[in-house]
Amino acid sequence: MIYLFLGDDTKNKLFNYEKFIKSFPAKVESFFISRNNFDVTQIENLYSGSSLFAALSTTIFQNIFEQEEARDFVLDKLPLMAESSNSFIFLEGKLNKPILDAFKKSGSQINIFELPKEKKEKFDNFLVANAFGQKDKLNLWIYFREALDKGVMMEELIGVLFWKIKDMILKKDFRKFSLTELQNSISRLSYLLPEARKEGRDAESAFEQFLLEAF
């Protein structure tokens, strides 16, 4: 089944997405795919790998229609995703009519959240920090992608995340992380961007990898 959440009203879109995702059984495995880790082979395995003995999975795509290659591939495979026993969730901003029509034709469940034209929304960076503090990998990744799409600089996100971890250490808040884990995370954050740039790596991908591997 395919589920589409789109529009520029990020707050309501994410609220309804979170409420929806909580309806999935905890044992369902989740995969996160953005423009930085779009892999055709992996996606083919996800929609064709359903069997009587395979565990069900949920794949969350984040703004992948911005890239022509990814867009063309996904639009071509929507019918196969619709037939799969696995779930495919798309979180997008604005989509043009041909793309929206393709989702409708595939029987997707479409949820549109639009802001009034005169209203401009600013992203709350603490959503990323709080998701980290709750050890909520799913929403940590979603909020990270939304922040970048809203134009938030990675230095801002790293700054608020650094503050959050330091605050947890000072308050001895070890409910989700041990002291050692928090110290390791804050140490990695300190050198993350400088090391990525020194090694010629994409800074955005390096930070995304840190978040996905943090716990």
C-alpha positions as CSV (number, residue, x, y, z in Angstrom):
1,M,0.0,0.0,0.0
2,I,1.1,3.6,-0.7
3,Y,0.5,6.5,1.6
4,L,1.3,10.1,0.5
5,F,1.6,13.0,2.9
6,L,2.3,16.3,1.1
7,G,2.0,20.0,1.3
8,D,3.9,23.0,2.9
9,D,2.0,22.8,6.2
10,T,4.9,20.9,7.8
11,K,3.5,21.0,11.4
12,N,0.1,19.4,10.5
13,K,1.7,17.1,8.0
14,L,4.1,15.6,10.5
15,F,1.5,15.5,13.3
16,N,-0.8,13.4,11.1
17,Y,2.1,11.3,9.8
18,E,3.2,10.5,13.4
19,K,-0.3,9.6,14.4
20,F,-0.6,7.4,11.4
21,I,2.8,5.6,11.8
22,K,1.9,4.7,15.4
23,S,-0.8,2.5,14.1
24,F,1.8,0.1,12.6
25,P,2.9,-2.9,14.7
26,A,6.2,-2.2,16.5
27,K,7.8,-5.3,14.9
28,V,7.5,-3.9,11.4
29,E,10.9,-2.9,10.2
30,S,11.3,0.7,8.9
31,F,13.6,1.9,6.1
32,F,14.4,5.6,5.4
33,I,15.2,6.8,1.9
34,S,16.2,10.3,0.9
35,R,18.0,11.8,-2.0
36,N,21.3,11.0,-0.3
37,N,20.8,7.3,-0.1
38,F,18.4,6.5,-3.0
39,D,19.3,3.0,-4.2
40,V,17.4,1.3,-7.0
41,T,18.3,-2.2,-6.0
42,Q,17.3,-1.8,-2.4
43,I,13.9,-0.3,-3.4
44,E,13.3,-3.1,-5.8
45,N,13.9,-5.6,-3.0
46,L,11.5,-3.8,-0.7
47,Y,8.5,-3.9,-3.1
48,S,9.2,-7.3,-4.5
49,G,10.5,-9.1,-1.3
50,S,7.1,-9.9,0.1
51,S,6.5,-13.6,0.9
52,L,4.7,-15.8,3.4
53,F,7.8,-16.0,5.6
54,A,9.3,-12.5,5.2
55,A,8.8,-9.8,7.8
56,L,6.7,-6.9,6.7
57,S,8.4,-3.5,6.3
58,T,7.6,0.1,6.0
59,T,9.7,2.4,3.7
60,I,9.6,6.1,4.3
61,F,10.6,8.3,1.3
62,Q,11.5,11.9,2.0
63,N,11.4,14.5,-0.8
64,I,12.9,12.1,-3.4
65,F,10.9,13.7,-6.3
66,E,13.4,16.6,-6.4
67,Q,15.8,14.3,-8.4
68,E,14.8,13.4,-11.9
69,E,16.3,9.9,-11.8
70,A,14.6,9.0,-8.5
71,R,11.3,10.6,-9.7
72,D,11.2,8.7,-12.9
73,F,12.0,5.4,-11.2
74,V,9.5,5.7,-8.4
75,L,6.7,6.8,-10.8
76,D,7.3,3.8,-12.9
77,K,7.2,1.4,-9.9
78,L,4.2,2.9,-8.1
79,P,1.9,0.1,-9.4
80,L,4.2,-2.6,-8.1
81,M,4.5,-0.8,-4.7
82,A,0.7,-0.6,-4.6
83,E,0.5,-4.4,-5.0
84,S,3.2,-5.2,-2.4
85,S,2.2,-6.3,1.1
86,N,4.8,-3.9,2.4
87,S,3.9,-0.2,3.0
88,F,5.4,2.8,1.3
89,I,5.1,6.2,2.8
90,F,6.0,9.4,0.9
91,L,6.6,12.7,2.7
92,E,6.7,15.5,0.1
93,G,6.3,19.3,-0.2
94,K,4.6,20.4,-3.4
95,L,3.9,17.9,-6.2
96,N,2.7,18.8,-9.7
97,K,-0.5,17.4,-11.2
98,P,1.0,14.6,-13.3
99,I,2.8,13.2,-10.2
100,L,-0.3,13.5,-8.1
101,D,-2.3,11.8,-10.8
102,A,0.1,8.9,-10.8
103,F,-0.4,8.4,-7.1
104,K,-4.2,8.6,-7.5
105,K,-4.0,6.1,-10.4
106,S,-2.1,3.7,-8.1
107,G,-4.8,3.8,-5.5
108,S,-2.6,5.6,-3.0
109,Q,-4.0,7.1,0.2
110,I,-3.3,10.8,-0.3
111,N,-3.2,13.4,2.5
112,I,-2.7,17.1,1.6
113,F,-1.7,19.8,4.1
114,E,-1.4,23.3,2.7
115,L,-0.6,26.6,4.5
116,P,-2.6,29.7,3.7
117,K,-0.7,31.7,1.0
118,E,0.2,34.6,3.3
119,K,1.5,32.3,6.1
120,K,5.2,31.4,6.2
121,E,6.3,28.6,8.5
122,K,9.6,28.5,10.4
123,F,11.0,25.1,11.4
124,D,11.4,24.3,15.1
125,N,15.0,23.0,15.4
126,F,14.2,21.5,18.9
127,L,12.1,18.9,17.2
128,V,15.4,17.3,16.0
129,A,17.0,17.6,19.5
130,N,13.9,16.2,21.3
131,A,13.6,13.3,19.0
132,F,17.3,12.4,19.7
133,G,16.7,12.7,23.4
134,Q,13.7,10.3,23.1
135,K,15.8,7.9,21.0
136,D,13.1,8.2,18.3
137,K,15.1,7.3,15.2
138,L,12.1,7.5,12.8
139,N,11.1,11.1,13.7
140,L,14.8,12.1,14.2
141,W,15.4,11.4,10.5
142,I,12.1,12.9,9.4
143,Y,12.7,16.1,11.3
144,F,16.2,16.4,10.0
145,R,15.1,16.1,6.4
146,E,12.3,18.6,7.0
147,A,14.7,21.1,8.6
148,L,17.1,21.0,5.6
149,D,14.2,21.4,3.2
150,K,13.1,24.5,5.2
151,G,16.5,25.9,4.7
152,V,17.9,25.3,8.2
153,M,21.7,25.2,8.2
154,M,23.4,22.1,9.5
155,E,25.5,24.2,11.9
156,E,22.2,25.2,13.5
157,L,21.0,21.7,13.9
158,I,24.3,20.4,15.2
159,G,24.4,23.3,17.6
160,V,21.0,22.6,19.1
161,L,21.7,18.8,19.2
162,F,25.1,19.5,20.9
163,W,23.2,21.6,23.5
164,K,20.6,18.9,24.0
165,I,23.2,16.2,24.7
166,K,25.2,18.5,27.0
167,D,22.0,19.3,28.9
168,M,21.3,15.6,29.3
169,I,24.8,15.0,30.7
170,L,24.5,17.9,33.1
171,K,21.1,16.8,34.3
172,K,22.3,13.2,34.6
173,D,19.4,12.2,32.3
174,F,20.5,8.6,31.4
175,R,17.0,7.1,30.9
176,K,17.6,6.6,27.1
177,F,21.4,6.8,26.9
178,S,24.3,5.9,29.1
179,L,26.9,8.6,30.1
180,T,29.4,7.0,27.8
181,E,27.0,7.0,24.8
182,L,26.2,10.7,25.3
183,Q,29.9,11.6,25.7
184,N,30.8,9.7,22.5
185,S,28.0,11.4,20.6
186,I,29.0,14.9,21.7
187,S,32.6,14.1,20.8
188,R,31.6,13.0,17.3
189,L,29.5,16.0,16.8
190,S,32.3,18.3,17.7
191,Y,34.4,17.1,14.8
192,L,31.7,15.9,12.4
193,L,31.6,18.8,9.9
194,P,35.4,19.7,10.0
195,E,36.4,16.1,9.4
196,A,33.8,15.7,6.6
197,R,35.0,18.7,4.8
198,K,38.7,17.8,5.3
199,E,38.0,14.4,3.8
200,G,36.1,15.8,0.9
201,R,32.8,14.1,2.0
202,D,29.4,15.7,1.6
203,A,28.6,17.3,5.0
204,E,24.9,16.7,4.8
205,S,25.4,13.0,4.2
206,A,27.9,12.8,7.0
207,F,25.4,14.3,9.5
208,E,22.6,12.1,8.2
209,Q,24.8,9.1,8.7
210,F,25.6,10.2,12.3
211,L,21.9,10.5,13.1
212,L,21.0,7.1,11.6
213,E,23.9,5.4,13.5
214,A,23.5,7.3,16.8
215,F,21.4,4.5,18.3
